Amino acid sequence: MRTTARLAWLLAAIAVGGQAAFAPRALAQASGGSVGTTAQVVSAGVLVGDAPLAFGIVIPGIAKTVAATAATAAHFAGVFPPDSRLRLSLTLPTQLTSGGNTLPVGAWTALYSDDGATATATSISTTKQTIIRVHPVTGAAHVFVGGTVTPGAAQPSGIYVGVITLTGAFAGF
């Protein structure tokens, strides 16, 4: 009988333990939260030419250069998202015109500055695209352009004009 009692007790223990092993367990309560999201949309910015390249009086047969650091250099300025990058490209004339007359222009130089000072400016290409980074706080961008006119010995008198175009495309952060 003892063996039977022990066997019954063992079977009962297995049954109770088995029920515990297969009993549904309590699950933790699900929790969660929400947060807001924001985005500030700003214009990509615009470059504006605010000073022309002015060679002033030019004498026939004598080349005249205006450095990109000179007060009479062309100047472009703009404001963009701070610390963003711009892809700059210049389109420069090979001659200035006055009526039917032409005046060769070239030997272009260009500088970029994020603070508007030529003393801190760096050289950029006048023939291919250049990627620059605008001011990290203000988003300012300044480009200065200089060049050289080369009048012929018999260059006709006149007011010679041309167009310098600077294109700036947003290139990310």
Secondary structure, DSSP 8 states (H G I E B T S, - for coil): -HHHHHHHHHHHHHHHHHHHHHS----------------------EEEEEE-----S--TT--EEE-TTSTTSEEEEEE-STT-EEEEEEE--SEEEETTEEEEEEEEEEEEESSS-GGG-EE--SSS-EEEE--TTT-EEEEEEEEEE---TT---S--B---EEEEEE---
